[in-house]
Protein backbone atom coordinates (compact mmCIF):
# COMPACT_ATOMS: atom_id res chain seq x y z
CA UNK A 1 0.00 0.00 0.00
CA UNK A 2 1.85 3.06 -1.26
CA UNK A 3 0.00 6.36 -1.02
CA UNK A 4 1.64 7.76 -4.15
CA UNK A 5 0.06 5.02 -6.26
CA UNK A 6 -3.39 5.82 -4.89
CA UNK A 7 -2.84 9.57 -5.36
CA UNK A 8 -1.61 9.20 -8.90
CA UNK A 9 -4.44 6.90 -9.96
CA UNK A 10 -7.09 9.24 -8.56
CA UNK A 11 -5.41 12.36 -9.99
CA UNK A 12 -5.33 10.75 -13.44
CA UNK A 13 -9.02 9.84 -13.19
CA UNK A 14 -9.95 13.38 -12.16
CA UNK A 15 -7.71 14.85 -14.83
CA UNK A 16 -9.34 12.74 -17.56
CA UNK A 17 -12.84 13.62 -16.34
CA UNK A 18 -12.09 17.35 -16.27
CA UNK A 19 -10.52 17.26 -19.72
CA UNK A 20 -13.63 15.52 -21.02
CA UNK A 21 -15.66 18.41 -19.58
CA UNK A 22 -13.53 20.89 -21.53
CA UNK A 23 -11.11 22.10 -18.88
CA UNK A 24 -7.43 22.67 -19.52
CA UNK A 25 -5.56 21.01 -16.65
CA UNK A 26 -1.99 20.66 -15.47
CA UNK A 27 -0.87 17.60 -13.51
CA UNK A 28 1.86 18.31 -10.97
CA UNK A 29 3.86 15.50 -9.39
CA UNK A 30 2.39 12.64 -11.40
CA UNK A 31 5.96 11.56 -12.20
CA UNK A 32 6.93 11.53 -8.52
CA UNK A 33 9.34 14.43 -8.95
CA UNK A 34 7.45 17.21 -7.12
CA UNK A 35 8.92 16.72 -3.67
CA UNK A 36 9.31 20.47 -3.00
CA UNK A 37 6.01 21.63 -1.48
CA UNK A 38 6.40 25.27 -2.48
CA UNK A 39 7.19 24.24 -6.04
CA UNK A 40 3.75 22.80 -6.66
CA UNK A 41 1.69 26.00 -6.30
CA UNK A 42 4.49 27.86 -8.09
CA UNK A 43 4.08 25.56 -11.08
CA UNK A 44 0.30 26.08 -10.99
CA UNK A 45 0.86 29.84 -11.00
CA UNK A 46 3.29 29.57 -13.93
CA UNK A 47 0.69 27.82 -16.11
CA UNK A 48 -2.00 30.33 -15.16
CA UNK A 49 -4.17 27.94 -13.16
CA UNK A 50 -7.48 29.21 -11.83
CA UNK A 51 -7.90 26.72 -8.95
CA UNK A 52 -5.37 24.51 -7.17
CA UNK A 53 -6.53 21.06 -6.06
CA UNK A 54 -4.05 18.90 -4.12
CA UNK A 55 -5.06 15.22 -4.06
CA UNK A 56 -4.10 12.78 -1.28
CA UNK A 57 -5.18 9.77 0.75
CA UNK A 58 -5.31 9.85 4.52
CA UNK A 59 -3.77 8.08 7.49
CA UNK A 60 -3.86 8.44 11.30
CA UNK A 61 -1.47 9.05 14.14
CA UNK A 62 1.05 6.33 14.93
CA UNK A 63 -0.54 5.52 18.29
CA UNK A 64 -3.73 4.36 16.55
CA UNK A 65 -2.06 1.96 14.14
CA UNK A 66 -2.52 -1.74 14.77
CA UNK A 67 -0.43 -4.68 13.62
CA UNK A 68 -1.70 -7.01 10.93
CA UNK A 69 -0.05 -10.01 9.30
CA UNK A 70 -1.03 -10.25 5.63
CA UNK A 71 0.41 -13.06 3.51
CA UNK A 72 3.36 -13.29 5.86
CA UNK A 73 4.06 -9.54 5.73
CA UNK A 74 3.73 -7.15 8.67
CA UNK A 75 1.20 -4.44 7.85
CA UNK A 76 -0.43 -1.63 9.82
CA UNK A 77 -4.09 -0.66 9.86
CA UNK A 78 -6.62 1.51 11.70
CA UNK A 79 -10.11 0.74 12.98
CA UNK A 80 -13.45 2.05 11.74
CA UNK A 81 -13.14 5.37 13.60
CA UNK A 82 -10.82 6.42 10.80
CA UNK A 83 -12.58 6.59 7.46
CA UNK A 84 -14.06 9.09 5.04
CA UNK A 85 -12.89 12.08 3.05
CA UNK A 86 -11.61 15.43 4.35
CA UNK A 87 -11.10 18.82 2.69
CA UNK A 88 -8.78 21.57 3.91
CA UNK A 89 -8.37 25.28 3.20
CA UNK A 90 -5.94 27.86 4.58
CA UNK A 91 -6.88 31.35 5.75
CA UNK A 92 -3.36 32.41 4.79
CA UNK A 93 -4.44 32.00 1.17
CA UNK A 94 -5.66 35.42 -0.07
CA UNK A 95 -8.61 33.70 -1.79
CA UNK A 96 -9.51 31.40 1.10
CA UNK A 97 -13.19 32.37 0.98
CA UNK A 98 -13.38 31.22 -2.63
CA UNK A 99 -11.44 28.08 -1.68
CA UNK A 100 -13.91 27.40 1.13
CA UNK A 101 -16.87 27.82 -1.21
CA UNK A 102 -15.24 25.43 -3.68
CA UNK A 103 -14.45 22.90 -0.95
CA UNK A 104 -18.00 23.07 0.41
CA UNK A 105 -19.42 22.51 -3.06
CA UNK A 106 -17.14 19.52 -3.60
CA UNK A 107 -17.96 18.12 -0.16
CA UNK A 108 -21.70 18.41 -0.85
CA UNK A 109 -21.23 16.62 -4.18
CA UNK A 110 -19.25 13.84 -2.51
CA UNK A 111 -21.97 13.37 0.08
CA UNK A 112 -24.60 13.24 -2.66
CA UNK A 113 -22.50 10.54 -4.35
CA UNK A 114 -22.59 8.41 -1.19
CA UNK A 115 -19.26 9.37 0.42
CA UNK A 116 -19.05 10.38 4.08
CA UNK A 117 -16.79 13.03 5.61
CA UNK A 118 -14.34 11.96 8.30
CA UNK A 119 -14.58 13.70 11.66
CA UNK A 120 -11.43 12.66 13.48
CA UNK A 121 -9.26 15.53 12.26
CA UNK A 122 -11.28 17.88 14.48
CA UNK A 123 -10.83 15.64 17.52
CA UNK A 124 -8.19 16.96 19.98
CA UNK A 125 -6.96 13.43 20.71
CA UNK A 126 -7.41 11.37 17.55
CA UNK A 127 -6.72 14.20 15.11
CA UNK A 128 -5.03 17.58 15.20
CA UNK A 129 -7.97 19.68 16.46
CA UNK A 130 -8.48 21.05 12.97
CA UNK A 131 -11.30 23.56 13.20
CA UNK A 132 -14.28 22.84 11.02
CA UNK A 133 -14.88 25.43 8.32
CA UNK A 134 -17.98 23.55 7.08
CA UNK A 135 -18.72 20.58 9.31
CA UNK A 136 -21.60 19.18 7.28
CA UNK A 137 -19.45 18.89 4.15
CA UNK A 138 -16.21 17.82 5.82
CA UNK A 139 -14.17 21.01 5.32
CA UNK A 140 -11.48 22.06 7.84
CA UNK A 141 -9.17 25.01 8.25
CA UNK A 142 -5.47 24.07 8.06
CA UNK A 143 -3.82 27.47 7.91
CA UNK A 144 -0.15 26.46 7.89
CA UNK A 145 -0.36 23.78 5.23
CA UNK A 146 2.38 24.72 2.78
CA UNK A 147 0.72 23.89 -0.53
CA UNK A 148 -2.32 25.95 0.47
CA UNK A 149 -0.74 29.05 2.00
CA UNK A 150 1.79 29.29 -0.85
CA UNK A 151 -0.96 29.29 -3.47
CA UNK A 152 -1.20 33.07 -3.31
CA UNK A 153 -2.66 33.70 -6.77
CA UNK A 154 -5.59 31.27 -6.73
CA UNK A 155 -8.01 29.46 -4.40
CA UNK A 156 -6.39 26.25 -3.15
CA UNK A 157 -7.80 23.22 -1.40
CA UNK A 158 -6.37 19.90 -0.25
CA UNK A 159 -8.48 16.78 -0.67
CA UNK A 160 -7.92 13.64 1.41
CA UNK A 161 -10.06 11.20 -0.57
CA UNK A 162 -10.14 8.40 1.99
CA UNK A 163 -8.23 6.65 4.79
CA UNK A 164 -6.27 3.91 3.07
CA UNK A 165 -4.96 2.47 6.36
CA UNK A 166 -8.56 1.46 6.94
CA UNK A 167 -8.65 -1.94 5.27
CA UNK A 168 -12.22 -1.66 3.97
CA UNK A 169 -11.66 1.86 2.68
CA UNK A 170 -8.40 0.85 1.03
CA UNK A 171 -10.31 -1.78 -0.94
CA UNK A 172 -12.96 0.76 -1.98
CA UNK A 173 -10.43 3.40 -2.97
CA UNK A 174 -8.60 0.86 -5.13
CA UNK A 175 -11.44 0.53 -7.63
CA UNK A 176 -11.98 2.40 -10.88
CA UNK A 177 -15.67 2.76 -9.99
CA UNK A 178 -14.88 4.69 -6.80
CA UNK A 179 -12.40 6.92 -8.60
CA UNK A 180 -14.96 7.62 -11.31
CA UNK A 181 -17.56 8.69 -8.72
CA UNK A 182 -15.06 11.00 -7.09
CA UNK A 183 -14.00 12.42 -10.45
CA UNK A 184 -17.64 13.14 -11.30
CA UNK A 185 -18.09 14.96 -7.98
CA UNK A 186 -15.02 17.11 -8.70
CA UNK A 187 -16.17 17.89 -12.24
CA UNK A 188 -19.62 18.90 -11.00
CA UNK A 189 -18.05 21.28 -8.47
CA UNK A 190 -15.70 22.99 -10.92
CA UNK A 191 -18.09 25.42 -12.62
CA UNK A 192 -18.85 27.13 -9.29
CA UNK A 193 -15.20 26.92 -8.19
CA UNK A 194 -13.99 28.57 -11.39
CA UNK A 195 -16.72 31.24 -11.38
CA UNK A 196 -15.80 32.28 -7.82
CA UNK A 197 -12.06 32.28 -8.61
CA UNK A 198 -12.49 34.43 -11.71
CA UNK A 199 -14.81 36.87 -9.94
CA UNK A 200 -12.20 37.25 -7.18
CA UNK A 201 -9.79 38.46 -9.86
CA UNK A 202 -12.30 41.05 -11.01
CA UNK A 203 -12.70 39.40 -14.42
CA UNK A 204 -16.18 38.77 -15.86
CA UNK A 205 -17.12 35.10 -16.07
CA UNK A 206 -19.43 34.74 -19.08
CA UNK A 207 -21.86 31.84 -19.15
CA UNK A 208 -24.01 30.76 -22.08
CA UNK A 209 -26.85 28.28 -22.29
CA UNK A 210 -24.73 26.22 -24.69
CA UNK A 211 -21.51 26.31 -22.76
CA UNK A 212 -22.31 26.58 -19.03
CA UNK A 213 -18.68 26.38 -17.89
CA UNK A 214 -17.05 29.75 -17.17
CA UNK A 215 -14.26 30.78 -19.52
CA UNK A 216 -11.46 33.27 -19.42
CA UNK A 217 -11.43 35.97 -22.03
CA UNK A 218 -8.95 34.22 -24.28
CA UNK A 219 -9.60 33.23 -27.86
CA UNK A 220 -8.01 30.79 -30.25
CA UNK A 221 -8.83 29.86 -33.82
CA UNK A 222 -11.13 27.23 -32.33
CA UNK A 223 -13.02 29.78 -30.22
CA UNK A 224 -12.99 30.41 -26.49
CA UNK A 225 -10.71 28.30 -24.29
CA UNK A 226 -11.65 27.08 -20.85
CA UNK A 227 -10.00 28.62 -17.84
CA UNK A 228 -7.05 26.43 -16.82
CA UNK A 229 -7.89 24.38 -13.78
CA UNK A 230 -5.61 23.82 -10.87
CA UNK A 231 -3.14 21.05 -10.98
CA UNK A 232 -3.93 17.89 -9.03
CA UNK A 233 -0.78 17.10 -7.03
CA UNK A 234 -0.51 13.41 -6.19
CA UNK A 235 2.27 13.71 -3.59
CA UNK A 236 2.36 14.78 0.06
VOSETI-722011 format. One record per residue (C-alpha): x, y, z. Coordinates in steps of 0.05 Angstrom, whole numbers. Layout:
N
{c1 X c2 Y c3 Z}
...
//
This chain:
236
{c1 0 c2 0 c3 0}
{c1 37 c2 61 c3 -25}
{c1 0 c2 127 c3 -20}
{c1 33 c2 155 c3 -83}
{c1 1 c2 100 c3 -125}
{c1 -68 c2 116 c3 -98}
{c1 -57 c2 191 c3 -107}
{c1 -32 c2 184 c3 -178}
{c1 -89 c2 138 c3 -199}
{c1 -142 c2 185 c3 -171}
{c1 -108 c2 247 c3 -200}
{c1 -107 c2 215 c3 -269}
{c1 -180 c2 197 c3 -264}
{c1 -199 c2 268 c3 -243}
{c1 -154 c2 297 c3 -297}
{c1 -187 c2 255 c3 -351}
{c1 -257 c2 272 c3 -327}
{c1 -242 c2 347 c3 -325}
{c1 -210 c2 345 c3 -394}
{c1 -273 c2 310 c3 -420}
{c1 -313 c2 368 c3 -392}
{c1 -271 c2 418 c3 -431}
{c1 -222 c2 442 c3 -378}
{c1 -149 c2 453 c3 -390}
{c1 -111 c2 420 c3 -333}
{c1 -40 c2 413 c3 -309}
{c1 -17 c2 352 c3 -270}
{c1 37 c2 366 c3 -219}
{c1 77 c2 310 c3 -188}
{c1 48 c2 253 c3 -228}
{c1 119 c2 231 c3 -244}
{c1 139 c2 231 c3 -170}
{c1 187 c2 289 c3 -179}
{c1 149 c2 344 c3 -142}
{c1 178 c2 334 c3 -73}
{c1 186 c2 409 c3 -60}
{c1 120 c2 433 c3 -30}
{c1 128 c2 505 c3 -50}
{c1 144 c2 485 c3 -121}
{c1 75 c2 456 c3 -133}
{c1 34 c2 520 c3 -126}
{c1 90 c2 557 c3 -162}
{c1 82 c2 511 c3 -222}
{c1 6 c2 522 c3 -220}
{c1 17 c2 597 c3 -220}
{c1 66 c2 591 c3 -279}
{c1 14 c2 556 c3 -322}
{c1 -40 c2 607 c3 -303}
{c1 -83 c2 559 c3 -263}
{c1 -150 c2 584 c3 -237}
{c1 -158 c2 534 c3 -179}
{c1 -107 c2 490 c3 -143}
{c1 -131 c2 421 c3 -121}
{c1 -81 c2 378 c3 -82}
{c1 -101 c2 304 c3 -81}
{c1 -82 c2 256 c3 -26}
{c1 -104 c2 195 c3 15}
{c1 -106 c2 197 c3 90}
{c1 -75 c2 162 c3 150}
{c1 -77 c2 169 c3 226}
{c1 -29 c2 181 c3 283}
{c1 21 c2 127 c3 299}
{c1 -11 c2 110 c3 366}
{c1 -75 c2 87 c3 331}
{c1 -41 c2 39 c3 283}
{c1 -50 c2 -35 c3 295}
{c1 -9 c2 -94 c3 272}
{c1 -34 c2 -140 c3 219}
{c1 -1 c2 -200 c3 186}
{c1 -21 c2 -205 c3 113}
{c1 8 c2 -261 c3 70}
{c1 67 c2 -266 c3 117}
{c1 81 c2 -191 c3 115}
{c1 75 c2 -143 c3 173}
{c1 24 c2 -89 c3 157}
{c1 -9 c2 -33 c3 196}
{c1 -82 c2 -13 c3 197}
{c1 -132 c2 30 c3 234}
{c1 -202 c2 15 c3 260}
{c1 -269 c2 41 c3 235}
{c1 -263 c2 107 c3 272}
{c1 -216 c2 128 c3 216}
{c1 -252 c2 132 c3 149}
{c1 -281 c2 182 c3 101}
{c1 -258 c2 242 c3 61}
{c1 -232 c2 309 c3 87}
{c1 -222 c2 376 c3 54}
{c1 -176 c2 431 c3 78}
{c1 -167 c2 506 c3 64}
{c1 -119 c2 557 c3 92}
{c1 -138 c2 627 c3 115}
{c1 -67 c2 648 c3 96}
{c1 -89 c2 640 c3 23}
{c1 -113 c2 708 c3 -1}
{c1 -172 c2 674 c3 -36}
{c1 -190 c2 628 c3 22}
{c1 -264 c2 647 c3 20}
{c1 -268 c2 624 c3 -53}
{c1 -229 c2 562 c3 -34}
{c1 -278 c2 548 c3 23}
{c1 -337 c2 556 c3 -24}
{c1 -305 c2 509 c3 -74}
{c1 -289 c2 458 c3 -19}
{c1 -360 c2 461 c3 8}
{c1 -388 c2 450 c3 -61}
{c1 -343 c2 390 c3 -72}
{c1 -359 c2 362 c3 -3}
{c1 -434 c2 368 c3 -17}
{c1 -425 c2 332 c3 -84}
{c1 -385 c2 277 c3 -50}
{c1 -439 c2 267 c3 2}
{c1 -492 c2 265 c3 -53}
{c1 -450 c2 211 c3 -87}
{c1 -452 c2 168 c3 -24}
{c1 -385 c2 187 c3 8}
{c1 -381 c2 208 c3 82}
{c1 -336 c2 261 c3 112}
{c1 -287 c2 239 c3 166}
{c1 -292 c2 274 c3 233}
{c1 -229 c2 253 c3 270}
{c1 -185 c2 311 c3 245}
{c1 -226 c2 358 c3 290}
{c1 -217 c2 313 c3 350}
{c1 -164 c2 339 c3 400}
{c1 -139 c2 269 c3 414}
{c1 -148 c2 227 c3 351}
{c1 -134 c2 284 c3 302}
{c1 -101 c2 352 c3 304}
{c1 -159 c2 394 c3 329}
{c1 -170 c2 421 c3 259}
{c1 -226 c2 471 c3 264}
{c1 -286 c2 457 c3 220}
{c1 -298 c2 509 c3 166}
{c1 -360 c2 471 c3 142}
{c1 -374 c2 412 c3 186}
{c1 -432 c2 384 c3 146}
{c1 -389 c2 378 c3 83}
{c1 -324 c2 356 c3 116}
{c1 -283 c2 420 c3 106}
{c1 -230 c2 441 c3 157}
{c1 -183 c2 500 c3 165}
{c1 -109 c2 481 c3 161}
{c1 -76 c2 549 c3 158}
{c1 -3 c2 529 c3 158}
{c1 -7 c2 476 c3 105}
{c1 48 c2 494 c3 56}
{c1 14 c2 478 c3 -11}
{c1 -46 c2 519 c3 9}
{c1 -15 c2 581 c3 40}
{c1 36 c2 586 c3 -17}
{c1 -19 c2 586 c3 -69}
{c1 -24 c2 661 c3 -66}
{c1 -53 c2 674 c3 -135}
{c1 -112 c2 625 c3 -135}
{c1 -160 c2 589 c3 -88}
{c1 -128 c2 525 c3 -63}
{c1 -156 c2 464 c3 -28}
{c1 -127 c2 398 c3 -5}
{c1 -170 c2 336 c3 -13}
{c1 -158 c2 273 c3 28}
{c1 -201 c2 224 c3 -11}
{c1 -203 c2 168 c3 40}
{c1 -165 c2 133 c3 96}
{c1 -125 c2 78 c3 61}
{c1 -99 c2 49 c3 127}
{c1 -171 c2 29 c3 139}
{c1 -173 c2 -39 c3 105}
{c1 -244 c2 -33 c3 79}
{c1 -233 c2 37 c3 54}
{c1 -168 c2 17 c3 21}
{c1 -206 c2 -36 c3 -19}
{c1 -259 c2 15 c3 -40}
{c1 -209 c2 68 c3 -59}
{c1 -172 c2 17 c3 -103}
{c1 -229 c2 11 c3 -153}
{c1 -240 c2 48 c3 -218}
{c1 -313 c2 55 c3 -200}
{c1 -298 c2 94 c3 -136}
{c1 -248 c2 138 c3 -172}
{c1 -299 c2 152 c3 -226}
{c1 -351 c2 174 c3 -174}
{c1 -301 c2 220 c3 -142}
{c1 -280 c2 248 c3 -209}
{c1 -353 c2 263 c3 -226}
{c1 -362 c2 299 c3 -160}
{c1 -300 c2 342 c3 -174}
{c1 -323 c2 358 c3 -245}
{c1 -392 c2 378 c3 -220}
{c1 -361 c2 426 c3 -169}
{c1 -314 c2 460 c3 -218}
{c1 -362 c2 508 c3 -252}
{c1 -377 c2 543 c3 -186}
{c1 -304 c2 538 c3 -164}
{c1 -280 c2 571 c3 -228}
{c1 -334 c2 625 c3 -228}
{c1 -316 c2 646 c3 -156}
{c1 -241 c2 646 c3 -172}
{c1 -250 c2 689 c3 -234}
{c1 -296 c2 737 c3 -199}
{c1 -244 c2 745 c3 -144}
{c1 -196 c2 769 c3 -197}
{c1 -246 c2 821 c3 -220}
{c1 -254 c2 788 c3 -288}
{c1 -324 c2 775 c3 -317}
{c1 -342 c2 702 c3 -321}
{c1 -389 c2 695 c3 -382}
{c1 -437 c2 637 c3 -383}
{c1 -480 c2 615 c3 -442}
{c1 -537 c2 566 c3 -446}
{c1 -495 c2 524 c3 -494}
{c1 -430 c2 526 c3 -455}
{c1 -446 c2 532 c3 -381}
{c1 -374 c2 528 c3 -358}
{c1 -341 c2 595 c3 -343}
{c1 -285 c2 616 c3 -390}
{c1 -229 c2 665 c3 -388}
{c1 -229 c2 719 c3 -441}
{c1 -179 c2 684 c3 -486}
{c1 -192 c2 665 c3 -557}
{c1 -160 c2 616 c3 -605}
{c1 -177 c2 597 c3 -676}
{c1 -223 c2 545 c3 -647}
{c1 -260 c2 596 c3 -604}
{c1 -260 c2 608 c3 -530}
{c1 -214 c2 566 c3 -486}
{c1 -233 c2 542 c3 -417}
{c1 -200 c2 572 c3 -357}
{c1 -141 c2 529 c3 -336}
{c1 -158 c2 488 c3 -276}
{c1 -112 c2 476 c3 -217}
{c1 -63 c2 421 c3 -220}
{c1 -79 c2 358 c3 -181}
{c1 -16 c2 342 c3 -141}
{c1 -10 c2 268 c3 -124}
{c1 45 c2 274 c3 -72}
{c1 47 c2 296 c3 1}
//
